[in-house]
Amino acid sequence: MTQGTVSGAPNAPTVFSTFTGRDFTVDGYDIAALGPVARGDAWLFRGLLDNTLQFSFLDTAPQSFVTRATGPSQLIDRLEVWVQPGTSVAFAADNFRFTLEGETAQVPEPAALPLLGLGL
């Protein structure tokens, strides 16, 4: 398959990195292609750690927003997102979710509210 330049398409990736120098994982994102003839749009995701490729995958955008709940579990310090346009009027990725190295999701303690009520 040959791919030429598409008018208005970016010729460089969107890059995610932390300003703290900490590594992170990609936990998910939302993706969509929009328009009456939406097909063929894809996003190339490349995760790097110390400039070494850790993962690379292509995700084809469906015609309505869809949530990708899990991402690659490898620690990275740079995420590149390349757009590979198809025939859509517009395409979008949103709600990127990341976890910094050494952090975990906070889960509320189930007994916290009843104990607070007893204390009052």
C-alpha positions as CSV (number, residue, x, y, z in Angstrom):
1,M,0.0,0.0,0.0
2,T,1.3,3.4,-0.9
3,Q,0.5,6.5,1.2
4,G,1.0,10.0,-0.2
5,T,0.7,13.3,1.6
6,V,-2.8,14.4,2.6
7,S,-3.5,18.1,2.6
8,G,-3.6,19.4,6.2
9,A,-2.4,16.2,7.8
10,P,0.4,16.7,10.4
11,N,3.8,15.6,9.3
12,A,5.1,15.0,12.8
13,P,3.6,13.1,15.7
14,T,1.8,14.5,18.7
15,V,4.1,13.7,21.6
16,F,3.2,13.0,25.3
17,S,5.9,13.0,27.9
18,T,6.3,14.1,31.5
19,F,8.2,17.2,32.6
20,T,9.2,15.4,35.8
21,G,11.4,12.8,34.0
22,R,9.1,10.0,35.4
23,D,8.1,7.0,33.3
24,F,4.5,6.2,32.7
25,T,2.1,3.7,31.2
26,V,-0.8,4.3,28.8
27,D,-4.0,3.1,30.5
28,G,-6.5,3.9,27.7
29,Y,-8.0,6.5,25.3
30,D,-11.1,7.2,23.2
31,I,-10.9,7.2,19.4
32,A,-13.3,8.0,16.5
33,A,-13.6,8.8,12.8
34,L,-16.4,11.3,11.9
35,G,-18.2,12.0,8.7
36,P,-20.6,10.3,6.2
37,V,-17.8,8.3,4.5
38,A,-15.7,7.7,7.6
39,R,-13.3,4.8,7.0
40,G,-9.6,4.1,6.8
41,D,-8.5,6.5,9.5
42,A,-5.8,5.1,11.8
43,W,-3.6,6.1,14.6
44,L,-0.1,4.8,15.0
45,F,1.0,4.6,18.7
46,R,4.7,4.3,19.5
47,G,6.0,4.1,23.0
48,L,9.6,4.8,23.7
49,L,11.9,4.5,26.8
50,D,15.3,6.1,26.6
51,N,14.7,6.4,22.8
52,T,14.3,2.6,22.5
53,L,11.0,1.4,21.0
54,Q,8.9,-0.5,23.6
55,F,5.7,-0.9,21.6
56,S,4.1,0.1,18.3
57,F,0.6,-0.6,17.2
58,L,-2.0,0.7,14.7
59,D,-5.6,1.5,15.9
60,T,-8.3,2.0,13.2
61,A,-10.9,4.6,14.2
62,P,-14.5,3.4,14.2
63,Q,-17.4,5.7,13.0
64,S,-18.3,6.8,16.6
65,F,-16.3,7.3,19.7
66,V,-15.2,4.1,21.3
67,T,-13.2,3.7,24.6
68,R,-10.0,1.7,24.6
69,A,-9.9,0.7,28.2
70,T,-6.5,-0.8,28.3
71,G,-3.2,0.2,26.8
72,P,0.2,-1.4,26.6
73,S,1.6,-2.1,30.1
74,Q,5.2,-1.2,29.3
75,L,6.8,1.8,31.1
76,I,7.7,4.5,28.6
77,D,8.9,8.1,28.8
78,R,7.6,9.2,25.5
79,L,4.4,8.4,23.6
80,E,4.2,9.4,19.9
81,V,0.8,9.5,18.2
82,W,0.9,9.6,14.4
83,V,-2.3,10.2,12.3
84,Q,-2.8,8.2,9.2
85,P,-5.8,9.8,7.5
86,G,-8.4,7.9,5.5
87,T,-11.6,9.3,4.0
88,S,-13.2,10.9,7.1
89,V,-14.2,14.5,7.4
90,A,-12.6,14.5,10.9
91,F,-11.0,12.1,13.3
92,A,-10.3,12.4,17.0
93,A,-8.6,10.8,20.0
94,D,-9.5,12.0,23.4
95,N,-9.4,11.2,27.1
96,F,-5.9,9.7,27.2
97,R,-5.3,8.1,30.5
98,F,-1.8,7.6,32.0
99,T,-0.3,6.3,35.2
100,L,3.0,7.6,36.5
101,E,5.6,5.0,37.6
102,G,5.1,4.2,41.3
103,E,1.5,5.5,41.5
104,T,-1.6,3.4,41.8
105,A,-5.2,4.4,41.4
106,Q,-6.8,5.6,44.6
107,V,-9.7,3.4,45.8
108,P,-11.9,4.9,48.5
109,E,-12.1,2.9,51.7
110,P,-15.7,1.4,51.9
111,A,-15.9,1.9,55.6
112,A,-14.7,5.6,55.6
113,L,-18.2,7.2,55.3
114,P,-19.9,5.2,58.1
115,L,-16.9,5.8,60.4
116,L,-17.1,9.5,59.7
117,G,-20.8,9.4,60.5
118,L,-20.2,7.7,63.8
119,G,-17.6,10.3,64.6
120,L,-20.0,13.2,64.1
